[in-house]
Amino acid sequence: MKTWPMVKQLGYFFPEYRVVKATQIAIFSMPLIAVLVSATQLYIVGWDALPQAIIYSLFFLSLPIQGLIWLGWRAKHPLPLSLFSWGQKLSEKISAAGVECKPLTSKACYFDMAVLLKVAFEQLDNSYWEEL
């Protein structure tokens, strides 16, 4: 989650930007929502609803975990050929700019793409990204 560059332009091409944003918000807000939902359930229905309140809390607490699991799964997922070729071009452009960058290998995954994009956004000027 910390490796993926948080740049709005990537939100059009990769779902990771949106998932990272949603997970960051969920990590902060879901514990509060879980407590509020449980307290409301117990206040309105009473202690007889304790099992349902616990289930509701567990559901809301699991949402950020689901985002983290998806990001971990996606990080290990291999790149499609079209994205691989675009990553190769980006790697060549970064190397041409004089920045040391590890090229993508044949077994490249989305984590490798995240590292490459992070270097690219730190080193390339904004005119390249406006072309996208």
C-alpha positions in Angstrom: 0.0 0.0 0.0 2.9 2.3 0.7 4.7 1.4 -2.5 1.9 2.4 -4.9 2.2 6.1 -6.0 -0.8 8.1 -4.9 -1.3 10.1 -8.1 -4.8 10.8 -9.5 -3.7 10.1 -13.1 -3.2 6.5 -12.2 -6.8 6.2 -11.0 -7.9 6.1 -14.6 -5.7 3.1 -15.5 -5.3 1.1 -12.3 -7.9 0.2 -9.7 -5.1 0.1 -7.0 -5.3 3.9 -6.6 -8.9 3.7 -5.6 -8.5 0.6 -3.4 -5.6 2.2 -1.6 -7.6 5.3 -1.0 -10.6 3.3 0.2 -8.5 1.1 2.5 -6.8 4.2 4.0 -10.2 5.7 4.8 -11.5 2.4 6.1 -8.6 1.8 8.4 -9.4 5.1 10.1 -13.2 5.1 10.0 -14.4 1.4 10.3 -13.4 0.9 14.0 -15.5 4.0 14.9 -18.4 2.8 12.7 -18.2 -0.7 14.2 -18.5 0.7 17.8 -21.3 3.0 16.8 -23.3 0.2 15.1 -22.8 -2.1 18.0 -23.7 0.5 20.6 -26.8 1.5 18.7 -27.9 -2.2 18.3 -27.5 -2.8 22.0 -29.2 0.4 23.0 -32.2 -0.1 20.7 -32.8 -3.8 21.0 -31.0 -4.6 24.3 -28.5 -7.2 25.4 -30.5 -9.9 23.5 -28.9 -8.5 20.3 -25.3 -9.0 21.5 -24.6 -11.8 18.9 -25.9 -9.6 16.1 -23.9 -6.6 17.4 -20.7 -8.7 17.4 -21.3 -9.9 13.9 -21.9 -6.3 12.7 -18.7 -5.1 14.4 -16.7 -8.0 12.8 -18.1 -7.2 9.4 -17.1 -3.5 9.6 -13.7 -4.3 11.1 -13.1 -6.8 8.2 -13.5 -4.2 5.4 -10.0 -2.7 5.7 -8.5 -6.2 6.0 -10.3 -7.2 2.8 -8.7 -4.2 1.0 -5.2 -5.1 2.3 -5.7 -8.8 1.2 -6.8 -7.7 -2.2 -3.8 -5.4 -2.6 -1.4 -8.2 -1.5 -3.0 -10.6 -4.0 -2.8 -8.1 -6.8 0.8 -7.2 -6.0 1.8 -10.8 -6.8 -0.4 -11.1 -9.9 1.6 -11.1 -13.2 1.3 -8.2 -15.6 -0.7 -8.5 -18.8 1.4 -8.2 -22.0 0.0 -4.8 -22.9 0.9 -3.4 -19.5 4.3 -5.2 -19.6 5.2 -3.5 -22.9 4.1 -0.1 -21.5 6.2 -0.7 -18.4 9.2 -1.6 -20.6 8.8 1.7 -22.5 8.5 3.6 -19.2 11.6 1.9 -17.9 13.6 2.9 -21.1 12.4 6.5 -20.7 13.5 6.6 -17.1 16.9 5.1 -18.0 17.2 7.7 -20.9 16.6 10.5 -18.3 19.7 9.3 -16.5 18.0 7.6 -13.5 19.0 4.2 -12.5 16.0 1.9 -12.8 15.6 -1.9 -12.8 13.9 -3.0 -16.0 10.9 -5.3 -15.9 11.6 -9.0 -16.2 9.5 -11.6 -17.9 8.0 -12.5 -14.6 7.1 -9.0 -13.6 4.1 -8.4 -11.3 2.1 -5.4 -10.2 4.5 -4.8 -7.3 7.3 -4.3 -9.8 5.0 -1.9 -11.8 4.3 0.0 -8.5 8.0 0.4 -7.9 8.6 1.5 -11.5 5.8 4.0 -11.3 7.0 5.4 -8.0 10.4 6.1 -9.5 8.9 7.5 -12.6 6.6 10.0 -10.8 9.6 11.1 -8.6 11.9 11.6 -11.6 10.0 12.4 -14.8 8.5 15.8 -15.4 4.8 16.4 -15.6 4.7 16.8 -19.4 5.1 13.0 -19.8 2.1 12.3 -17.5 -0.1 14.9 -19.3 0.4 12.9 -22.5 -1.4 9.9 -20.9 
